[in-house]
Amino acid sequence: MSSQVTLTLNPAFRVAPVRRRTFGAFVEHLGRCVYTGIFEPDHPEADEDGFRTDVLALTRELGVSSVRYPGGNFVSGYKWEDGVGPVEDRPARHDLAWHSTDPNTVGLDEFMAWAKKADVEPMYAINLGTRGVEEALDVLQYANAPEGIALSDQRAANGHPESHGIRMWCLGNEMDGPWQTGHKTAEEYARIATEAARAMRQEDPDLELIACGSSSSSMETFAAWESTVLTEAYDHVDMISAHAYYAEKDGDQASFLASADDMDHFIDAVVATADHVRAKLKREKHIMVSFDEWNVWYQHRAESRPPSGDDWPVAPVLLEDTYNAMDAVVFGNLLISLLRHSDRVASASLAQLVNVIAPIMTEPGGAAWKQTTFHPFALTSQHARGEVLDVRLAAPTFENARFGTSSAADAVATWDEEDGALSVFVVNRGTTEELSLDADLSSFGDLEVVEAVTLHHEDPYAANTKDAPETVAPQANDSVRLEDGRLVGALPAISWSLVRLARRSA
């Protein structure tokens, strides 16, 4: 006998429109994300520019809306000029962040060509670690200015006469982190970010600028950092970043399955801090959140240890986590949290896209395949449309070491009134007990179930591999149905589900 999860939904209970930028991703010059990831000229499926067409196809299938580039920790020591112009003239450089060598074969222009092919919006991060205002203006003018000045003419001479038109710009990366090249105090960073933002807006007042928030909510300076940075930069930026990674630790499944509780608290705390500064400064506008790094990441594993000593390899195998069924359920739950906060989370970037803690994996010279996490992202991106609804939920609870008591279920829904399409995303976070779904949908009119799928595996540690890429994938959930206006069905333990409904045709 299963316990019950009851969802209360109403088309009037709206949070905000679904934001396409919620479904962003991240490409950093880290490990094999770029080289043998998106770019491998000798691959059988490489196009004329050296990009893997199998990866491009999977990126489009994943439903990625924007991509943050080129870092990440990498950007804090990066010289963008090294990555433009004739490839044979580009210098190789040591990347201090990941103890690797970057040949600079791929740079800004190549990334923009890839982004166009992938049909994604670029988000570009500038180096405020070892560089500053001059770097910010130079790369902005190279990327966006019309022909007629030195840097835009240089872009044109490099084969790109048209402006790249990049609108979203990150003012550095994780500058509160002692691991960051050019790490700064809150006061130091607030000053340089404000100066860079002011100068960039003199060049183009319509840019969307993202200040660095805390690298995680566990930083000792969390919230104080945001307050200091925004007190100075408030009038010059649009968003502040948030980063969070989650992993199962010491076999504690329960705490791991409740990870979205932490994301909820993190977002709420950043918003509260930003709104405190807004009140203090007596401003009208709201600072939004750019959750531009999030994922499941097993940082304690050997895969996450960079090379050391005299070893500075090009594109080493780094951070290549293999994701299991439980990872995918937690991952899908994090997407639920991001959607639930669509009123204040204006952008998000899954870190990362290919090979490096990624939903897409590749073999050099060989196949590309989908990790378990590919599926909840692709389905949510495809079917979250219209307005995000405030779903009220009643479910059993479970105890866990990190959060104390958590709900055994979590859910969000989206409603496209014009098309009459309702999508319900729901997770069963319990480790052993099936949940019986019950949701009164009578307020939406005459609906019918279009599709119900569940991602679940009897072994929560089952994973996809190159040789068995469909081991964990969503399957039809035939138990889900409508009974007198109520949505009912069975949700197995440790599962993520999508139910799609539509207005019944006359």
Secondary structure, 3 states (H helix, E strand, C coil): CCEEEEEECCCCCEEEECCHHHHEEECCCCCCCCECCCECCCCCCECCCCEEHHHHHHHHHHCCCEEEECCCHHHHHCCHHHHCCCHHHCCCEEECCCCEEECCCCCHHHHHHHHHHHCCEEEEEECCCCCCHHHHHHHHHHHHCCCCCHHHHHHHHCCCCCCCCCCEEEECCCCCCCCCCCCCCHHHHHHHHHHHHHHHHHHCCCCEEEECCCCCCCCCCCCHHHHHHHHHHHHHCCEEEEEEEECCCCCCHHHHHCHHHHHHHHHHHHHHHHHHHHHHHCCCCCCEEEEEEEEECCCCCHHHCCCCCCCCCECCCCCCCCCEHHHHHHHHHHHHHHHHCCCCEEEEEEECCECCCCCEEECCCCCEEECCCHHHHHHHHHHCCCEEECCEEECCEEEECCCEEEECEEEEEEEECCCCEEEEEEEECCCCCCEEEEEECHHHCCEEEEEEEEECCCCCCCECCCCCCCCCCCEECCCCEEECCEEEEEECCCEEEEEEEEECCC
